[in-house]
Amino acid sequence: MDDIFNIFNISWWMDESNHAPEIIDAIIFLLLLAPVAYLLVFTLASLTKQRLHTYPPAPVQCKFLVLYCVRRNGAEVIRSIEHFFDAQLYPREMYDIVVAASELPEEEFISLLEMPINIVVPDKENSSKVYSIRQVMERYSPNEYDMVLIFNSDNRIMPHALELFNNAYYSGCDAIQGHRMTENLTTPVAIFNAASEEISNNIFRKGHTTLNFSAALIGSAIALDFRIFHKLAPTLKGNDLSKTLEIALLRENIYIEYLDEVICYAKKEESYKEYEQRRNSWRKSRWNSAQYALIHLPVAFIRGNWDFCNKLVQWLMPSRFILMFLIMVMAACTTLLYWPLSFKWYALLLGYFFTILLAFPGGAIKSKFFNSFKDIPMLILRTLFTRKSKASAS
């Protein structure tokens, strides 16, 4: 029993005849080396251009159901739909728009009624995005459309989007994730979010598909085979559309393609308060997905569903900022307690920063990010130590 309490004694750790600290250090190092190596492999894959091709023009045009999910912010979805009608080059008779609308002010709801769209109001208050989508799909039969596109209320898609989705679908893609980008690079919070999302696009979407793994879903700008989604929709559960839809698709061995050239603009949180609320919701979802991965990874491995295994491994990894924080803590602790052990930690930290720099986006996001760099440390601290508060619905 005394040996157990020795771990709280600094002299026990400093004893040269005691190899337990080195063993513990090695185990922790391997646990943190694995996610860094994972990120590096897919980052390097994202830099190649062998997978970044466009699909050939399809000889037929499929029919789309374009689904917008909106809660409270009706004015935003009205602008998005108007932009879609004005900008989209796909034949108008080959797509319909439906809005899953909840908790809208009366004047905004009336404005939507005046538009050439369908509206579905969920049958319960405070309905989640997943529940609202399920309600929409109940209104349609499996053969009414070829594909369904899922957007958030603030999404603005590029003019050739439906054509590119149609080409990929005709070539055999049943699930497609578009390239979502941040539109409002107006505050340090929004710029930080934009950079983080583009890093995820490079690693978990472009990198994954380059190595023939499914792309990670992001909650909007998603195109799906209508019949497949009609079958899966009733099985979707929870509040996180991306996670529950990824599970449903990958368990069925349905590959998720990523079209980097299909740009979909979205708005990001601009204030610290909004950012913290979003982080709380994200952390809860991540915790739930990690629990799911622990339970289902062995079964997926035994069945040889490697695409699903890759997704579950991704969910088990700490977030990029938690990973960076843990490596820095271990580097500092080993430096103070037994400095010969610290060299590998500093090498790992350099490897981590090298990986993030390789995956870092260019263009306006990069320049604005470094111009507002003085605000980034505080935002990272808020990311690591977000106060627990009730997450607001998106």
C-alpha positions in Angstrom: 0.0 0.0 0.0 2.9 2.4 0.8 4.2 1.9 -2.8 0.9 3.3 -4.2 1.2 6.5 -2.1 4.9 6.9 -3.2 3.7 8.4 -6.5 2.8 11.6 -4.5 6.4 11.8 -3.2 8.7 13.9 -5.5 11.8 11.9 -4.2 10.2 8.7 -5.5 10.1 10.2 -9.0 13.7 11.5 -8.8 15.1 8.1 -7.6 17.5 6.9 -10.4 16.9 3.3 -9.5 13.2 3.7 -10.1 12.2 3.1 -13.7 8.5 3.5 -13.2 8.6 7.2 -14.3 10.4 6.3 -17.5 7.8 3.6 -18.3 4.9 5.9 -17.6 6.5 8.6 -19.7 7.0 6.1 -22.6 3.4 5.0 -22.4 2.0 8.5 -22.4 4.4 9.4 -25.3 3.1 6.6 -27.4 -0.5 7.5 -26.7 0.1 11.1 -27.9 2.5 10.1 -30.7 -0.3 8.1 -32.3 -2.7 11.0 -33.0 0.1 13.3 -34.1 1.2 10.6 -36.6 -2.4 10.1 -37.7 -2.7 13.9 -38.4 0.6 14.0 -40.2 -0.2 11.1 -42.5 -3.5 12.5 -43.7 -2.0 16.0 -43.9 0.7 14.8 -46.2 -1.9 12.9 -48.3 -4.0 16.2 -48.6 -1.0 17.9 -50.3 -1.0 15.4 -53.2 -3.2 16.2 -56.2 -3.8 12.7 -57.5 -7.3 12.5 -55.8 -8.4 16.1 -56.7 -10.2 15.5 -59.9 -13.5 16.5 -61.3 -16.1 13.9 -62.4 -17.0 13.8 -66.1 -20.2 15.6 -67.2 -23.2 13.4 -66.7 -25.4 12.7 -69.7 -28.5 13.0 -67.6 -29.7 15.5 -64.9 -31.0 14.1 -61.7 -33.7 15.8 -59.6 -32.7 17.3 -56.3 -34.6 18.1 -53.1 -32.8 21.0 -51.5 -33.4 21.0 -47.8 -32.7 24.0 -45.6 -32.8 23.7 -41.8 -33.7 26.9 -39.9 -34.5 27.7 -36.3 -35.5 31.2 -35.3 -33.4 32.9 -38.0 -35.9 33.1 -40.8 -34.4 36.3 -42.4 -31.2 34.4 -42.9 -32.7 31.5 -44.7 -34.8 33.8 -46.9 -31.6 35.5 -48.1 -30.0 32.1 -48.7 -32.9 30.8 -50.8 -33.1 34.0 -52.8 -29.3 33.6 -53.5 -29.8 30.0 -54.5 -32.6 30.9 -57.0 -30.6 33.7 -58.5 -27.2 32.1 -58.7 -27.8 28.4 -59.4 -27.3 27.4 -63.0 -29.0 24.0 -62.8 -32.4 23.8 -64.6 -35.1 25.2 -62.3 -37.5 22.3 -63.0 -34.9 19.8 -61.7 -34.9 20.8 -58.1 -37.3 21.8 -55.4 -36.6 23.6 -52.1 -38.1 22.6 -48.7 -37.5 24.3 -45.4 -37.6 22.7 -42.0 -38.7 25.7 -40.1 -39.2 26.0 -36.3 -39.7 28.9 -33.9 -39.9 31.6 -36.7 -41.4 35.0 -36.1 -44.8 35.3 -37.9 -43.6 37.9 -40.4 -40.7 35.7 -41.5 -42.9 32.6 -41.7 -45.3 34.6 -44.0 -42.4 35.7 -46.2 -41.4 32.0 -46.6 -45.0 31.1 -47.5 -44.8 33.6 -50.3 -41.8 31.9 -51.9 -42.0 28.9 -54.4 -40.9 26.4 -51.8 -42.3 23.8 -49.4 -42.3 24.3 -45.6 -42.4 21.6 -43.0 -42.9 22.6 -39.4 -41.7 20.0 -36.9 -44.5 18.6 -34.7 -42.8 19.4 -31.4 -41.1 22.5 -29.9 -37.3 22.8 -29.5 -36.8 20.0 -32.1 -33.2 19.2 -33.1 -31.9 19.5 -36.6 -31.9 15.7 -36.9 -35.5 15.5 -35.8 -36.6 18.2 -38.2 -34.9 16.4 -41.1 -36.7 13.2 -40.2 -40.0 15.1 -40.2 -39.2 16.4 -43.7 -38.3 13.0 -45.1 -41.6 11.6 -43.9 -43.5 13.9 -46.3 -41.9 12.3 -49.4 -41.8 8.9 -51.0 -38.5 7.2 -51.7 -38.7 7.7 -55.5 -39.7 11.4 -55.7 -36.1 12.6 -56.1 -32.7 11.3 -57.0 -30.7 13.3 -54.4 -31.2 15.4 -51.3 -29.0 18.4 -50.4 -28.8 19.5 -46.8 -28.0 23.1 -46.0 -28.0 25.3 -42.9 -30.0 28.5 -43.0 -26.9 30.7 -43.7 -25.4 28.6 -46.5 -24.7 30.1 -49.9 -23.6 27.6 -52.5 -21.6 28.2 -55.7 -23.5 28.5 -59.0 -22.3 25.1 -60.5 -22.8 23.1 -57.3 -25.8 21.1 -58.4 -24.1 20.3 -61.7 -21.0 19.0 -59.9 -23.0 17.0 -57.4 -25.0 15.5 -60.4 -21.7 14.5 -62.1 -20.4 12.8 -59.0 -23.7 11.1 -58.4 -23.9 9.8 -61.9 -20.4 8.4 -61.5 -21.5 6.4 -58.5 -21.2 8.6 -55.4 -24.1 8.1 -53.1 -22.9 10.4 -50.3 -20.9 13.7 -50.9 -19.6 16.4 -48.7 -19.0 19.8 -50.2 -16.3 22.2 -49.2 -17.7 24.5 -46.6 -15.9 27.8 -46.1 -16.3 30.7 -43.7 -17.8 33.8 -45.3 -17.5 36.4 -42.4 -13.8 36.9 -41.7 -14.7 39.9 -39.5 -13.5 39.2 -36.0 -10.7 37.2 -34.4 -13.2 34.5 -33.3 -14.6 34.1 -36.8 -11.0 34.0 -38.3 -9.9 31.4 -35.8 -13.0 29.3 -36.6 -12.3 29.6 -40.3 -8.7 28.5 -40.0 -9.7 25.6 -37.8 -12.4 24.4 -40.3 -10.0 24.7 -43.2 -7.4 22.6 -41.4 -10.1 20.0 -40.8 -11.1 20.1 -44.5 -7.5 19.4 -45.5 -6.9 16.6 -43.0 -10.3 14.8 -42.5 -11.8 15.4 -45.9 -9.2 15.9 -48.5 -6.6 13.7 -46.8 -9.1 11.0 -46.0 -10.4 10.7 -49.6 -6.9 10.8 -51.0 -6.2 7.6 -49.2 -9.6 6.2 -50.1 -11.2 6.7 -46.7 -14.5 8.4 -46.3 -14.6 12.2 -45.8 -15.8 13.5 -42.5 -19.2 15.2 -42.6 -19.6 18.7 -41.4 -23.4 19.1 -41.0 -24.3 21.0 -44.2 -23.4 21.1 -47.9 -24.1 17.4 -47.9 -25.6 15.5 -51.0 -27.1 12.1 -50.5 -28.8 9.5 -52.7 -32.5 10.1 -51.9 -33.6 6.5 -51.6 -30.7 5.7 -49.3 -31.3 8.7 -47.1 -35.0 8.1 -47.0 -34.3 4.6 -45.6 -31.7 5.9 -43.1 -33.5 9.0 -41.9 -35.9 7.2 -39.4 -32.8 5.6 -37.8 -31.0 8.9 -37.1 -30.8 9.9 -33.4 -29.3 12.6 -31.2 -28.6 16.2 -31.9 -25.4 16.0 -34.0 -26.4 15.3 -37.7 -22.8 14.7 -38.8 -22.0 12.0 -36.3 -25.3 10.1 -36.5 -25.3 10.3 -40.3 -21.7 9.1 -40.5 -22.5 6.2 -38.3 -25.5 5.2 -40.5 -23.6 5.5 -43.8 -20.4 3.8 -42.7 -22.1 0.9 -41.0 -23.7 0.3 -44.4 -20.3 0.6 -46.1 -21.4 3.7 -48.0 -18.4 5.7 -49.0 -18.5 9.5 -48.4 -16.9 11.5 -51.2 -15.4 15.0 -50.8 -15.8 17.6 -53.6 -13.2 20.3 -52.7 -14.3 22.4 -55.7 -17.9 22.7 -54.5 -17.7 25.8 -52.3 -20.4 26.5 -49.8 -20.1 29.7 -47.8 -21.3 29.7 -44.2 -21.2 32.2 -41.3 -19.2 31.5 -38.1 -19.6 32.8 -34.6 -18.2 36.2 -34.2 -18.2 36.7 -30.4 -16.5 34.9 -27.6 -19.9 34.1 -26.0 -21.2 32.4 -29.2 -17.9 30.6 -29.5 -18.1 29.2 -26.0 -21.7 28.0 -26.4 -20.7 26.2 -29.6 -17.7 24.7 -27.9 -19.8 23.3 -25.1 -22.2 21.7 -27.6 -19.2 20.3 -29.6 -17.5 18.9 -26.5 -20.6 17.0 -25.4 -21.0 15.6 -28.9 -17.3 14.6 -29.0 -17.6 12.8 -25.6 -20.6 10.9 -26.8 -18.9 9.9 -30.1 -15.8 8.8 -28.2 -17.9 6.5 -26.0 -19.5 5.1 -29.0 -16.1 4.5 -30.7 -14.8 2.6 -27.6 -17.7 0.2 -27.8 -18.0 -0.4 -31.5 -14.3 -0.2 -32.7 -13.6 -3.9 -31.9 -16.7 -5.1 -33.8 -15.9 -2.9 -36.8 -12.3 -4.2 -36.8 -13.4 -7.9 -36.6 -15.8 -7.3 -39.5 -13.0 -5.6 -41.5 -15.0 -2.4 -42.1 -11.8 -0.3 -42.3 -13.6 2.9 -43.3 -15.7 2.7 -40.2 -12.6 1.8 -38.1 -10.8 4.9 -39.4 -13.8 7.1 -38.4 -14.0 5.5 -34.9 -10.2 6.0 -34.4 -10.6 9.7 -35.3 -13.4 10.0 -32.7 -11.1 8.5 -30.0 -8.4 11.1 -30.6 -8.2 14.2 -28.5 -9.0 17.5 -30.2 -6.1 19.3 -31.8 -5.9 21.9 -29.1 -6.2 19.4 -26.3 -3.5 17.3 -28.0 -1.2 20.4 -28.2 -1.9 21.2 -24.6 -1.1 17.7 -23.4 2.2 17.6 -25.3 3.2 21.0 -23.9 2.4 19.9 -20.3 4.4 16.7 -20.7 7.4 18.6 -22.2 7.3 21.1 -19.2 6.9 18.3 -16.6 9.7 16.2 -17.9 12.0 19.3 -18.2 11.4 20.1 -14.6 11.5 16.5 -13.2 14.0 14.7 -15.4 15.2 16.7 -18.3 16.7 13.8 -20.4 13.1 12.6 -21.0 12.0 16.0 -22.4 13.9 15.9 -25.7 11.4 13.5 -27.4 8.5 15.7 -26.2 9.9 18.8 -27.7 10.5 16.8 -31.0 6.9 15.7 -30.8 5.7 19.2 -30.3 7.7 20.4 -33.3 6.2 17.6 -35.3 2.8 18.7 -34.3 3.3 22.3 -35.2 4.9 21.2 -38.5 1.7 19.1 -39.3 -0.6 22.0 -38.5 1.4 24.4 -40.6 1.3 22.0 -43.6 -2.5 21.8 -43.2 -2.9 25.5 -42.6 -5.1 27.3 -45.3 -3.7 30.0 -47.5 -5.3 33.1 -49.0 -7.4 35.6 -47.0 -7.7 33.3 -44.0 -4.0 33.0 -43.5 -3.3 36.7 -43.8 -6.1 37.7 -41.5 -5.2 34.9 -39.0 -1.6 36.2 -38.6 -2.8 39.9 -38.6 -5.0 39.1 -35.6 -2.4 36.7 -34.0 -2.3 38.7 -30.8 -5.9 37.6 -30.0 -5.3 33.9 -30.8 -3.6 32.9 -27.4 -6.7 34.1 -25.4 -9.0 32.2 -27.8 -6.9 29.0 -27.4 -7.2 29.3 -23.7 -10.9 29.7 -24.0 -10.9 26.6 -26.2 -9.1 24.6 -23.6 -10.9 25.8 -20.6 -14.4 26.6 -21.8 -16.8 27.3 -19.0 -19.7 24.9 -18.7 -22.9 26.6 -19.8 -26.0 25.6 -21.5 -25.3 25.3 -25.2 -27.7 27.2 -27.4 -29.2 25.4 -30.3 -27.9 26.2 -33.7 
